[in-house]
Amino acid sequence: MNFLKVPVRVYYQDTDAGGVVFHAQYLAFMERARTELLNALGIDLAQLADVRRVLFLVYELRARYHAPGRLNDMLSVSAEVVKMGRASLVFRHRVERGAELLVEADVTLALVDRDRMRPARMPQELEQAFK
């Protein structure tokens, strides 16, 4: 499974003065979806950091905003692995309200050595989990 959708309700803290979702808050929603997908694949980020000494860091982000989310909306946020490199993963995200697309983004995560903060090769168990 390289795809997962999670429900997200828009709370007051997620909105700006106009009552719409603050643009950067969508990134937090996407982070939740990515983390839930990794959890569903049996990947524990804390264990990766402590045992394997590797971290995923956002390397690149491309987002397109189509329509605003609003206070108390019930949204669906998806995460899908669309590409795996030797030291990176690309996730495609969609934030939807029903059938309406609000935001879409591709987020590239780099895998780095926790101690040196340099690129690290993808551990074999991660490669297997994403295939």
Beta strands, then each sheet from edge to edge (+ up, - down):
strand 1: 3-9
strand 2: 54-65
strand 3: 74-84
strand 4: 88-97
strand 5: 100-113
sheet 1: 1+ 3- 4+ 5- 2+
end
